[in-house]
Each structure stands twice: as structure tokens, then as C-alpha cells.
Amino acid sequence: MKHLIIGLGKSGLAAGKYLQEKGEKVIGYDEKPIDAPFETSSSLDLSGIDQIVLSPGFDPRCSFIQSARKKGMPIIGEMELGLRDLNKFCVGITGSNGKTTSCLLLEHFCKKAGKSSQVLGNTGKPICSYLLEKKFPSSIYILEISSFQLETLEIKAFDLVGFLPICPNHLDRYNSFSEYKQTKLKLASLIKPLGKVFAPYSLQKDLPSSLEVGAHPLLLAKRLAKELGISADEKGFSYPEHRLEKLATWKGIHFYNDSKSTTPESTLYAVKNCEKKILLLCGGSDKNLEYTGWIQGFSDRVTKVFAVGSCGEKIANTLQSYYNVVRKNTLKEAFYLAVSFAKPGDTILLSPGSASYDEFSNYEERGKAFKNWVNSLKDKSI
């Protein structure tokens, strides 16, 4: 067979390498030049192609993919490709916020209980990268799964599935919240015959056969651990970076990094669980999300809002009648302006409520930049 790999990011490269290792013919395509260990093309062409492996970041609504579907071309993703060969005990976790934390907590619980486990998928390695290592020491595989990955996932590979709450997200890719939500809910249909699904109260009507679980990442991880017959010993666990992470207190001003916040709901969570007198740094690339929930949600906790990025104007227009809102072009400008306004006892919180792609490659790069700016304060007088 000859496979066309569309999108040569981490998962696309992993899929191409894995297929090549299996002796399959591979050609890759990306919108920008990529150094790949297999043949690549600067244009999309179905000639001689037997299957498309579509990377999660590549929008399936494009005309080429739609045309390929109409012609009956098989279209799968890297996760589907990998799961077809993994054939192990798998736990799948999805939701809008907190997936990574749940996955890493469950892995921590497993390892503390002496059960070998491995986190793969949207967090950690792509499955195909893991398969290339040709070592399968783990008995439990924990997969973080995004809506983009679910679009091309069909295999019933999961022994346990856990849902966190689903809130509006990626509405620049989906036509409606309903379409996004249904894509997420698809994971419940991908369990093995004796598989079990766990979901919060907010999803019980959508998943009537599921077992109810708390809406917090820790509660989901604990419930899945119980199902695996292991204790949920949180001791020694280090929460991942960029999630309501307290960085420093400088001249009485507290700094929190919540760069992982890419939805309005996650920002609300951060505001409610952070110290009061918040100067909020928010905004980024626009995913067609609404910020009206912030009007009441910020209540007496937020004193000033610094809105940046392509959705900054939308945020400013939504909040300016209720809060003191400052519009800036870049996050760095907003940061140093916030510092100049802040007083002892105030909190500067980076919780964007939006994606990072207009200014940064990802939320990690955004969070690291914020950390660097905070660290720079120790060496200068403002």
C-alpha cells in the first residue's frame, strides 16, 4: 500500500516512520517545508495513493479531503494507525479541560501501585513513536484524546473511558458547539465489549449508560484507579506546568501562570481558585468562543483586564462596560503594563482563555515566555 501523510508535525512524522518501518510506501505533505525521513511533496495528489493518514492539526473540511472522501479513499489518523497494532489494555480520557492532569495522575497512581503504565496520544509520545521502539513493558496504556484525533478514530480499543466536562471550544473548526460535543462523545462508542464509560453529571443525559464521576481531573483519575483496583496515592505527584502555577511573589505582587487555559471556562476556574485582586492577562488567537460568562464570573475578584491577540477586541467589547479593560497588541506589552499598575497584595494572572497561535507556537511557549518575564523582574527596578 501507498500512504499519503498529510501534516508532518509530531504525529504525522511518527505515522510516516512507522509505516516505512513496516515496509509500506509513504509520501508526506505539509504546508511548509519539513525535513522528513521519507519522500515528501509540495502538493496534494491522490494518484497511486491507497490510504490517507490525516494529522489532527490539518482541517478535514478542506476541499482535497472532501473530494477524497467522496471517492471512497480510506482516511485515518495516527492514533487509529497505532491502536490497530497496540492491542493492549487502554484507558481513553477526553474532555475540554484537565485531560493531561487526569492522565498523568492515573499514571502516577499506577506506578505507585507497582503497575506499569504509559501515557500516550495528545500527551506524551504518539502511539506510532512508541511502537517504533519495539518495547512493550507497560500493562496499562493511558491515552489523552483530543476532538481532532477523535475525528479519524474508529477502532473499539478502550477498556475504560473517562470524560471530563465538555464546554465550547475550537469553534473555528466546528460549525457549532453541538458538533464539537458530539465529536468528543464519540469516544464512548469506542469501548471494547466489556468496556466501561465514566462521565460527570453534566454528560449523563448524553451518555445514559455511563457511570457518574466527579468533574475534576483528580476525581476522574481516582475513580479510574479504583476501577483498576489500585489506591489513589497522590503523594509525590508534580502537577504539570502552566496550570494555575504560582511562580513568585515580587514586591508583594503574586504571579500565576495558567497558560494552558485555552477556553473561557478554564479562565473562570483559575479566577475562582486564585488569590483576589487579580490583574488578568488574557486573549490570543480567536476560536470563535464567547466571553460573556466572564461578566458575572469575575465578580469582585478581577480588578483589571489586559486583553491581547486577535480575540482581544472581542474580549474588550464584552467586558468594557463592567471592568477596567486595557487592549494591547502583545502579551509582553500587557505583562509589563500590568506590573506597572500592580500594587502589593495584587495578583497578576496569565489565564488567556484562548489559543496561543497568533503570537506563540503553543501554550507551553507562551507560558515559558511569561515565566521569563517574571524572572526578569528580580534583576531590575520598575
C-alpha positions as CSV (number, residue, x, y, z in Angstrom):
1,M,0.0,0.0,0.0
2,K,1.0,3.6,-0.5
3,H,0.1,6.1,2.2
4,L,-0.3,9.9,1.9
5,I,0.6,11.5,5.2
6,I,-1.0,14.9,5.4
7,G,0.5,17.2,8.1
8,L,4.1,16.5,9.2
9,G,4.0,17.5,12.8
10,K,4.8,15.1,15.6
11,S,2.1,12.6,14.9
12,G,2.4,12.8,11.1
13,L,6.2,12.1,11.2
14,A,5.6,9.3,13.7
15,A,3.0,7.7,11.4
16,G,5.2,8.0,8.3
17,K,8.2,6.5,10.1
18,Y,6.1,3.7,11.5
19,L,4.7,2.8,8.1
20,Q,8.1,3.0,6.5
21,E,9.5,0.6,9.1
22,K,6.7,-1.8,8.2
23,G,7.8,-1.8,4.6
24,E,4.9,0.4,3.3
25,K,5.3,3.2,0.7
26,V,4.9,6.7,2.2
27,I,4.7,10.2,0.8
28,G,4.3,13.2,3.1
29,Y,2.7,16.6,2.6
30,D,2.8,19.7,4.7
31,E,2.0,23.3,4.1
32,K,5.6,24.3,4.9
33,P,8.9,22.6,4.1
34,I,9.6,19.8,6.5
35,D,12.7,17.6,6.8
36,A,11.3,14.1,6.9
37,P,13.0,10.7,6.6
38,F,10.7,9.7,3.7
39,E,9.5,11.2,0.4
40,T,7.6,14.5,0.6
41,S,5.6,16.5,-1.9
42,S,4.8,20.2,-2.1
43,S,1.3,19.5,-3.5
44,L,-1.6,17.2,-2.7
45,D,-2.2,14.4,-5.2
46,L,-4.2,11.1,-4.9
47,S,-2.5,9.4,-7.8
48,G,-1.4,5.9,-6.7
49,I,-2.5,6.5,-3.1
50,D,-4.3,3.8,-1.2
51,Q,-4.8,5.5,2.2
52,I,-4.6,8.9,3.7
53,V,-3.2,9.4,7.2
54,L,-4.5,12.8,8.3
55,S,-2.8,14.7,11.1
56,P,-5.0,16.2,13.8
57,G,-3.9,19.8,13.1
58,F,-5.0,19.6,9.4
59,D,-8.6,20.7,8.9
60,P,-10.6,17.9,7.3
61,R,-13.1,20.4,5.8
62,C,-10.6,21.3,3.1
63,S,-11.7,20.6,-0.5
64,F,-9.0,17.9,-1.0
65,I,-10.1,15.8,1.9
66,Q,-13.8,16.3,1.0
67,S,-13.0,15.1,-2.6
68,A,-11.0,12.1,-1.3
69,R,-13.9,11.1,0.9
70,K,-16.4,11.2,-2.0
71,K,-14.0,8.9,-3.9
72,G,-14.1,6.4,-1.1
73,M,-10.5,6.9,-0.1
74,P,-9.8,5.5,3.4
75,I,-8.8,8.3,5.8
76,I,-7.4,7.5,9.2
77,G,-5.3,9.3,11.8
78,E,-2.0,8.4,13.5
79,M,-3.9,7.2,16.7
80,E,-6.1,4.8,14.7
81,L,-3.0,3.5,12.9
82,G,-1.2,2.9,16.2
83,L,-4.1,1.4,18.1
84,R,-4.6,-1.2,15.3
85,D,-1.3,-2.7,16.3
86,L,-1.0,-1.9,20.0
87,N,-3.8,-4.3,21.2
88,K,-3.3,-3.7,24.9
89,F,-5.4,-2.6,27.9
90,C,-6.2,1.0,27.1
91,V,-7.8,3.8,29.1
92,G,-9.1,6.8,27.0
93,I,-9.6,10.2,28.5
94,T,-11.2,13.3,26.9
95,G,-13.0,16.5,27.8
96,S,-12.3,20.2,27.2
97,N,-10.0,20.9,30.2
98,G,-7.9,18.8,32.5
99,K,-7.2,15.8,30.3
100,T,-3.4,15.9,30.7
101,T,-3.6,16.2,34.5
102,S,-6.0,13.2,34.7
103,C,-3.8,11.1,32.5
104,L,-0.6,11.9,34.5
105,L,-2.4,11.4,37.8
106,L,-3.6,8.0,36.7
107,E,-0.1,7.1,35.5
108,H,1.3,8.2,38.9
109,F,-1.3,6.1,40.8
110,C,-0.4,3.0,38.6
111,K,3.3,3.4,39.1
112,K,2.9,3.9,42.9
113,A,0.9,0.7,43.0
114,G,3.5,-1.2,41.1
115,K,1.6,-1.4,37.8
116,S,3.5,-0.5,34.7
117,S,1.8,2.2,32.6
118,Q,2.4,4.6,29.8
119,V,0.7,7.9,28.8
120,L,0.4,8.3,25.0
121,G,-1.5,10.3,22.5
122,N,-2.2,14.0,22.8
123,T,0.2,14.0,25.9
124,G,3.5,12.2,25.7
125,K,4.5,10.2,22.6
126,P,2.4,9.5,19.6
127,I,1.4,5.8,19.7
128,C,3.4,5.1,16.5
129,S,6.6,6.6,18.0
130,Y,6.1,4.2,21.0
131,L,5.5,1.2,18.6
132,L,8.8,2.0,16.8
133,E,10.7,1.4,20.0
134,K,9.5,-2.2,19.8
135,K,9.3,-2.4,23.6
136,F,6.0,-3.0,25.3
137,P,6.8,-3.1,29.1
138,S,3.6,-1.5,30.2
139,S,0.4,-3.3,31.1
140,I,-1.8,-0.2,31.0
141,Y,-1.9,2.5,28.3
142,I,-3.4,5.8,29.2
143,L,-4.4,7.9,26.1
144,E,-5.3,11.6,26.1
145,I,-7.5,12.1,23.2
146,S,-8.5,15.4,21.5
147,S,-11.5,16.1,19.4
148,F,-9.3,16.4,16.4
149,Q,-7.9,12.9,17.0
150,L,-11.5,11.5,17.5
151,E,-12.5,12.7,14.0
152,T,-10.4,9.9,12.5
153,L,-10.7,7.3,15.3
154,E,-12.9,4.3,14.7
155,I,-11.3,1.3,16.4
156,K,-13.0,-0.1,19.5
157,A,-9.8,-0.2,21.5
158,F,-10.7,1.0,25.0
159,D,-11.3,-0.9,28.2
160,L,-12.1,2.2,30.2
161,V,-13.1,5.7,29.0
162,G,-13.2,8.7,31.2
163,F,-14.9,12.1,30.3
164,L,-14.3,15.5,31.9
165,P,-16.8,18.2,31.3
166,I,-17.3,19.4,27.7
167,C,-17.5,23.2,27.1
168,P,-17.4,25.3,23.9
169,N,-14.0,25.1,22.2
170,H,-12.5,25.0,18.7
171,L,-15.5,26.7,17.2
172,D,-13.1,27.9,14.5
173,R,-13.0,24.3,13.3
174,Y,-16.6,23.1,14.2
175,N,-19.8,24.7,12.9
176,S,-21.4,24.6,16.4
177,F,-20.8,23.6,20.0
178,S,-23.1,20.7,19.3
179,E,-20.8,19.4,16.6
180,Y,-17.8,19.7,18.8
181,K,-19.5,18.0,21.7
182,Q,-20.7,15.1,19.5
183,T,-17.2,14.6,18.3
184,K,-16.0,14.3,21.9
185,L,-18.8,12.0,22.9
186,K,-17.8,9.6,20.1
187,L,-15.2,8.2,22.4
188,A,-17.9,6.4,24.4
189,S,-18.7,4.3,21.3
190,L,-15.1,3.1,21.0
191,I,-15.0,0.8,24.1
192,K,-14.5,-2.9,23.9
193,P,-17.5,-5.3,24.5
194,L,-16.9,-5.2,28.3
195,G,-15.6,-1.7,28.5
196,K,-16.9,0.9,30.9
197,V,-17.5,4.7,30.5
198,F,-17.3,7.2,33.3
199,A,-18.7,10.7,32.9
200,P,-19.6,13.7,35.0
201,Y,-23.2,14.7,35.9
202,S,-23.3,17.3,33.1
203,L,-22.9,14.5,30.5
204,Q,-25.3,11.9,32.0
205,K,-28.1,12.7,29.6
206,D,-25.8,12.4,26.6
207,L,-24.2,9.1,28.0
208,P,-27.1,7.4,29.9
209,S,-25.2,4.1,30.3
210,S,-22.1,5.8,31.8
211,L,-21.1,5.7,35.4
212,E,-21.1,9.0,37.1
213,V,-17.8,10.6,38.3
214,G,-16.7,13.9,39.6
215,A,-16.0,16.7,37.2
216,H,-12.4,17.5,38.5
217,P,-9.4,15.8,36.9
218,L,-8.3,14.4,40.2
219,L,-11.7,12.8,40.9
220,L,-11.7,11.2,37.4
221,A,-8.2,9.8,37.9
222,K,-9.2,8.5,41.4
223,R,-12.3,6.8,40.0
224,L,-10.4,5.1,37.2
225,A,-7.7,4.0,39.7
226,K,-10.5,2.4,41.8
227,E,-11.8,0.6,38.7
228,L,-8.2,-0.7,38.1
229,G,-8.1,-1.9,41.7
230,I,-5.3,0.4,42.9
231,S,-5.1,3.1,45.5
232,A,-5.0,6.7,44.6
233,D,-1.9,7.9,46.3
234,E,-1.3,11.5,45.3
235,K,1.8,11.9,47.3
236,G,4.9,12.8,45.2
237,F,2.8,13.9,42.2
238,S,4.0,17.0,40.4
239,Y,1.2,18.8,38.6
240,P,2.2,19.7,35.0
241,E,3.4,23.2,34.2
242,H,1.3,26.1,33.0
243,R,-1.8,25.1,35.0
244,L,-2.5,27.7,37.7
245,E,1.1,27.5,38.7
246,K,2.3,30.0,41.3
247,L,5.6,31.4,40.1
248,A,6.8,34.1,42.5
249,T,5.9,36.9,44.8
250,W,7.8,40.1,43.9
251,K,7.5,43.3,45.8
252,G,4.3,41.9,47.3
253,I,2.8,41.1,43.9
254,H,1.8,37.4,43.2
255,F,2.4,35.9,39.8
256,Y,0.4,32.9,38.5
257,N,1.0,31.0,35.2
258,D,-2.1,29.4,33.7
259,S,-1.1,29.5,30.1
260,K,-2.8,26.1,29.5
261,S,-6.1,27.9,29.7
262,T,-7.4,27.9,26.2
263,T,-11.2,28.2,26.9
264,P,-13.2,30.9,28.7
265,E,-14.3,28.2,31.2
266,S,-10.8,27.4,32.2
267,T,-10.1,31.0,32.9
268,L,-13.2,31.2,35.1
269,Y,-11.8,28.2,37.1
270,A,-8.5,30.0,37.5
271,V,-10.0,33.2,38.6
272,K,-12.2,31.5,41.2
273,N,-9.3,29.5,42.6
274,C,-6.7,32.2,42.6
275,E,-6.0,35.0,45.1
276,K,-8.2,38.1,44.8
277,K,-7.3,41.5,43.4
278,I,-6.4,39.9,40.0
279,L,-4.9,41.7,37.1
280,L,-5.8,39.3,34.3
281,L,-3.7,38.8,31.2
282,C,-6.0,37.2,28.6
283,G,-6.6,36.7,24.9
284,G,-4.8,35.2,22.0
285,S,-6.0,33.6,18.7
286,D,-9.7,33.6,18.1
287,K,-11.5,30.2,18.2
288,N,-15.0,31.9,17.8
289,L,-15.6,31.5,21.5
290,E,-17.9,33.7,23.7
291,Y,-16.7,35.5,26.8
292,T,-20.0,36.7,28.2
293,G,-19.7,34.2,31.1
294,W,-16.8,36.3,32.4
295,I,-19.1,39.3,33.2
296,Q,-20.6,37.6,36.3
297,G,-17.9,35.0,36.8
298,F,-15.2,37.6,37.6
299,S,-17.4,39.3,40.1
300,D,-15.2,41.1,42.7
301,R,-12.1,39.1,42.0
302,V,-10.8,40.8,38.9
303,T,-9.7,44.5,39.1
304,K,-8.2,45.0,35.7
305,V,-8.2,43.1,32.4
306,F,-5.4,43.2,29.8
307,A,-6.7,41.8,26.5
308,V,-4.3,40.8,23.7
309,G,-4.3,39.0,20.4
310,S,-6.9,38.6,17.6
311,C,-9.7,37.9,20.1
312,G,-8.6,40.8,22.4
313,E,-11.1,43.2,20.8
314,K,-14.0,40.8,21.3
315,I,-13.0,40.4,25.0
316,A,-12.7,44.2,25.4
317,N,-16.1,44.8,23.8
318,T,-17.7,42.1,26.0
319,L,-16.2,43.4,29.3
320,Q,-15.6,47.1,29.0
321,S,-18.9,48.1,30.5
322,Y,-18.2,46.1,33.6
323,Y,-14.5,46.0,34.1
324,N,-11.4,48.2,33.5
325,V,-10.1,46.7,30.3
326,V,-6.8,47.6,28.5
327,R,-6.2,46.5,25.0
328,K,-2.6,45.7,24.0
329,N,-1.0,44.2,20.9
330,T,1.3,41.7,22.5
331,L,1.3,39.7,25.7
332,K,4.7,41.1,26.6
333,E,3.4,44.7,26.4
334,A,0.4,43.7,28.6
335,F,2.6,42.0,31.1
336,Y,4.9,44.9,31.8
337,L,2.0,47.3,31.8
338,A,0.2,45.1,34.4
339,V,3.4,45.2,36.5
340,S,3.4,49.0,36.4
341,F,-0.2,49.1,37.7
342,A,0.1,46.3,40.3
343,K,0.3,47.1,44.0
344,P,1.4,44.9,46.9
345,G,-1.3,42.3,47.5
346,D,-2.3,42.2,43.8
347,T,-2.1,39.1,41.7
348,I,-1.0,39.1,38.0
349,L,-2.6,36.0,36.5
350,L,-1.9,34.8,33.0
351,S,-5.0,32.8,32.0
352,P,-5.7,33.5,28.4
353,G,-8.9,31.7,27.8
354,S,-7.8,31.3,24.1
355,A,-5.3,29.6,21.9
356,S,-1.7,30.9,21.5
357,Y,-1.2,30.6,17.8
358,D,-1.3,34.2,16.8
359,E,1.8,35.0,18.9
360,F,3.3,31.7,20.1
361,S,3.7,28.2,18.7
362,N,1.8,26.6,21.6
363,Y,0.7,27.3,25.2
364,E,4.0,25.9,26.5
365,E,6.0,28.6,24.6
366,R,3.5,31.2,25.9
367,G,3.9,30.0,29.5
368,K,7.7,29.9,29.3
369,A,7.8,33.5,28.0
370,F,5.7,34.6,30.9
371,K,8.0,32.8,33.3
372,N,11.0,34.5,31.8
373,W,9.4,37.9,32.2
374,V,8.6,37.2,35.8
375,N,12.2,36.1,36.4
376,S,13.5,39.2,34.8
377,L,11.8,41.4,37.4
378,K,14.2,40.1,40.0
379,D,17.1,41.8,38.2
380,K,15.6,45.2,37.5
381,S,13.7,48.0,39.2
382,I,10.5,49.0,37.6
